[in-house]
Amino acid sequence: MNPFLSDRENKILNMLIEDYNLSVTKISEMLGVSAVTIRSDLSSMEEKGFILRTRGGALPVFHPDIIQSQRQKQEEKNRIAKAAADMVEEGDAIMIDDGTTTSLVLKYLMGKRNIHVVTNSTLALTYARVNPTLHLTVVGGEFKPGSESLVGPVSLSHLERYHVKYAFVGTGGFSAETGMTTHIEESAEIIKYMARQSDNTILLADSGKYGKSGFVKILPLDSVDMIITDTDMNKEQVDEILEKGIKVKQV
């Protein structure tokens, strides 16, 4: 459930994800409210950046891959993101990559002042819009809708301009043996650069990613300073990481 949408708006968004062809009339029938109410909801959702209005209906703005990822392990991802945000103090500068978990960190920075965030994630814009005290820099580059990210040589050259306290990064899979991996080469390069430009590299990854391996290597696991994950990671897995000298925080 998206925190920036009402219960009914969340229901509408989920309905549109399942069927792009739903009309205002059909949605109103399914939810038992008037078409006028649905049109008002759709206008609100469009203003918040979640849909695009069409003639008689609407379309979700995010790529299906992003929507699918956002639906997985929602509670765990939110706990991990909050734990990361709790590390950030007023006046800090941080980097955040394009993961669905890392982008949630901005949600939990509400109330903190003078935080500078550098990111290649367009998902970050959702949270920056409602947090006027946040200083957000989105690097340039080639837009990849499947990951809501900006990548490529321009992105990397922009990242080199900054130095931050924390880089909060994600991964497609990780383990003590193979390190961090992904299926997207451009994303791997982004994370490498963020790690270079930060004092501390923090991996945010739910336990379901442990033991999974992607085609592209990102970094050895001992290149990160801490891993924040959920409590479903078992003791044997945690011990494997601790043996590498890496801090593990389970939330």
C-alpha atoms as one frame of an Amber mdcrd trajectory, in Angstrom:
protein
   0.000   0.000   0.000   1.371   3.396  -0.974   1.390   5.857   1.959   0.659
   8.840  -0.295  -2.637   7.422  -1.518  -5.924   6.938   0.306  -7.308   3.427
   0.787  -9.625   3.827  -2.194  -6.876   5.339  -4.344  -4.647   2.365  -3.532
  -7.461   0.035  -4.569  -7.887   1.939  -7.831  -4.148   1.788  -8.546  -4.084
  -1.973  -7.962  -7.104  -2.402 -10.223  -5.419  -0.416 -13.004  -2.245  -2.473
 -12.627  -4.278  -5.639 -13.166  -6.276  -4.206 -16.076  -5.146  -1.100 -17.984
  -8.456  -1.028 -19.879 -10.722  -0.329 -16.909 -13.039   2.612 -17.481 -14.218
   5.138 -14.912 -17.676   3.582 -15.137 -16.358   0.077 -14.480 -14.198   1.207
 -11.546 -17.153   3.031  -9.983 -19.293  -0.107 -10.305 -16.598  -2.325  -8.777
 -16.047   0.005  -5.810 -19.673   0.987  -5.336 -19.138   4.741  -5.592 -20.151
   7.346  -8.155 -18.242   8.062 -11.355 -17.800  11.640 -10.110 -15.979  10.318
  -7.033 -13.720   8.113  -9.165 -12.871  11.019 -11.477 -11.932  13.083  -8.422
  -9.729  10.234  -7.133  -8.045   9.887 -10.524  -7.338  13.620 -10.648  -5.745
  13.436  -7.204  -3.674  10.395  -8.204  -2.484  12.139 -11.362  -1.412  15.214
  -9.377   0.597  12.928  -7.070   2.344  11.370 -10.073   0.952   7.826  -9.921
  -1.204   7.692 -13.058  -1.822   9.354 -16.395  -5.425  10.167 -17.257  -6.743
   8.797 -20.535 -10.062   9.235 -22.252 -12.484   7.439 -19.961  -9.818   5.864
 -17.750  -6.189   6.006 -16.601  -2.811   4.250 -16.813  -0.212   3.602 -14.066
   2.971   5.597 -14.709   5.421   3.010 -13.368   6.806   0.072 -15.331   5.252
  -3.334 -14.429   8.654  -4.577 -13.172   8.792  -1.739 -10.638   5.238  -2.349
  -9.487   5.948  -6.057  -9.036   9.088  -5.325  -7.016   7.269  -2.806  -4.821
   4.659  -5.426  -3.952   7.206  -7.956  -2.684   8.133  -8.021   1.019   6.602
  -4.599   1.641   6.783  -4.747   5.439  10.386  -5.938   5.413  11.460  -3.278
   2.921   9.870  -0.534   4.993  11.570  -1.722   8.194  14.926  -1.875   6.413
  14.475   1.595   4.913  13.474   3.087   8.273  16.544   1.583   9.956  18.714
   3.160   7.260  17.010   6.545   7.641  17.546   6.385  11.409  21.304   6.432
  10.744  21.072   9.768   8.946  21.550  12.928  10.994  20.582  16.478  10.141
  23.133  18.020   7.807  24.295  14.683   6.362  24.861  14.050   2.665  23.894
  10.625   1.325  23.598   8.706  -1.933  20.754   6.361  -2.805  20.652   4.037
  -5.795  17.614   3.030  -7.836  16.274   0.117  -5.772  12.700  -0.035  -4.494
  13.995  -0.520  -0.937  16.591   2.247  -1.080  14.095   4.763  -2.460  11.931
   4.171   0.624  14.682   5.686   2.788  13.484   9.130   1.692  10.037   8.363
   3.098  11.553   8.042   6.575  13.670  11.193   6.347  10.542  13.280   6.900
  11.115  15.717   9.754  14.899  15.783   9.387  16.329  19.035   8.089  19.130
  19.923   5.714  19.663  16.413   4.322  21.409  16.331   0.944  20.507  13.339
  -1.228  22.208  12.393  -4.489  20.461   9.681  -6.477  19.944   8.147  -9.905
  16.428   7.021  -8.955  13.350   8.734 -10.331  11.304   6.960  -7.639  12.919
   9.385  -5.185  10.926  12.245  -6.701   7.720  10.879  -5.169   9.040  11.462
  -1.656  10.968  14.644  -2.416   7.755  16.357  -3.529   6.293  16.118  -0.033
   9.477  16.877   1.922  10.396  20.547   1.391  13.411  20.368   3.735  15.121
  17.722   1.576  17.861  18.813  -0.846  17.625  16.369  -3.743  20.084  16.070
  -6.629  19.092  13.662  -9.396  22.005  12.850 -11.695  21.579  12.904 -15.450
  21.857   9.955 -17.785  19.837   7.555 -19.909  16.418   6.767 -18.451  15.595
   3.087 -17.880  11.844   2.707 -17.216  12.191  -0.897 -16.013  14.192   0.277
 -13.001  13.056   3.935 -12.837  16.719   4.882 -13.032  19.195   7.101 -14.840
  22.367   5.313 -15.917  25.352   5.546 -18.239  28.470   7.724 -18.603  26.666
  10.974 -17.778  25.340   9.514 -14.516  28.788   8.294 -13.517  30.463  11.614
 -14.293  27.872  13.425 -12.179  28.370  11.067  -9.226  32.094  11.825  -9.258
  31.331  15.431  -8.294  30.054  14.509  -4.837  31.308  13.043  -1.582  28.845
  11.741   1.005  28.707  10.147   4.431  26.549   7.170   3.427  25.785   5.342
   0.205  22.632   3.256   0.617  22.603   0.660  -2.142  20.623  -2.402  -3.137
  21.410  -5.591  -5.024  19.772  -8.284  -7.096  21.372 -10.990  -4.966  24.149
 -11.388  -2.420  26.108 -13.939  -0.439  29.351 -14.169   1.509  30.889 -16.169
  -1.335  29.753 -14.341  -4.491  29.309 -10.851  -3.055  26.744  -8.498  -4.597
  25.370  -9.277  -8.049  22.723  -8.034 -10.467  21.387  -8.710 -13.947  21.846
  -5.079 -15.027  25.387  -3.991 -15.883  24.628  -0.255 -15.787  23.243  -0.542
 -12.256  26.398  -2.331 -11.123  28.519   0.594 -12.321  26.313   3.086 -10.466
  26.751   1.210  -7.187  30.524   0.941  -7.649  30.781   4.698  -8.128  28.544
   5.436  -5.145  30.702   3.203  -2.953  33.819   5.101  -4.056  32.274   8.473
  -3.275  31.064   7.608   0.242  32.612   7.150   3.671  30.274   4.241   4.419
  28.548   1.846   2.034  25.377   0.316   3.467  23.650  -2.563   1.686  19.866
  -2.657   2.069  18.571  -6.091   1.101  15.783  -8.335   2.312  16.637 -11.898
   3.308  15.044 -13.322   0.160  17.986 -12.022  -1.863  20.583 -13.954   0.123
  22.023 -16.804  -1.913  20.680 -15.445  -5.199  23.211 -14.684  -7.900  22.957
 -12.394 -10.907  24.934 -12.345 -14.143  26.918  -9.195 -13.304  29.204  -8.839
 -10.290  28.893  -5.552  -8.410  31.240  -5.669  -5.423  32.744  -8.227  -3.037
  30.638  -8.345   0.101  33.489  -7.048   2.261  33.343  -3.803   0.256  30.286
  -2.781   2.279  30.440  -1.580   5.868  27.035  -2.803   6.992  24.113  -4.872
   5.762  20.601  -4.026   6.911  18.222  -6.915   6.350  15.156  -8.499   7.928
  14.857 -11.048  10.708  14.165 -13.968   8.354  17.866 -14.351   7.623  18.986
 -17.359   9.665  21.928 -17.531  12.078  24.118 -19.551   9.709  23.724 -16.946
   6.963  24.401 -14.085   9.367  27.510 -15.839  10.704  28.844 -16.226   7.146
  28.622 -12.461   6.730  30.038 -11.645  10.158  33.093 -13.780   9.352  33.828
 -11.284   6.566  34.044  -8.518   9.164  30.796  -6.896   8.029  28.234  -5.541
  10.469  24.723  -6.962  10.144  21.587  -5.272  11.420  18.357  -7.267  11.351
  15.066  -5.395  11.667
